[in-house]
């Protein structure tokens, strides 16, 4: 399961420890694990993408 986030801050990120870091730009949207989304949102580096009905978008 993954959720959509939008990066607020440009930087190099990686969702899983074994992945290489990739550069992400401000405004870029990506599907990430819920735990990584929580970490980035807590650090104010990303925001959660929601539907028009304010529901979290979950991808399989």
N, C-alpha and C positions, 0 to 999 in steps of 0.2 A: 504494500500500500504506500502511496506517495501523495503528497499535497502540493499545491502550487504556491510558490512564493514569488515576490517581486523584489529584486535587490534595490536597496536604498543607497548603497555605497559601493562604488567600483573597487574591486580587490581580486585577489586570487582565492578561490574556494575549492573545497572538495567535500562531497557528501559522505563518502566512506573512506576509512583510513588507508585502504590499499589503492585508492584512485590517485591519479596525478592531479595536482592543483591546476585549475583552469581559470583564466581571467574572465570575470563577469563584469558587465557594464551596468551602471545605474539604469533602472527601468527594465532590465532584462527579466523575463519570467522563466522559471524552471521548476520541474517536478522533483522534489526531494523527500527524504524520509521525514516522518513527523518529528522525530527527536532532533534532527538537524535543523528543521524549520523552527522549532522551539528555541534552539540555541541561537540562531541568527536573529530571530525576533527579539529575544531577550537582550542581545547585544546592540539592538537598533541598527542592524545591517540589512534587514529585510522586513517585508510586511506580507501578511497572508493574503492571498488572492481569494476573493469570495464571489459568489454569483450575485445577480441582481437582487435576489431574495435574502442576501447576507448569509448564505450557507457556504460552508467550507467545501472546496472542490477537491474530491478524493479520486485518485486514479488507481487502477489495479496494479 
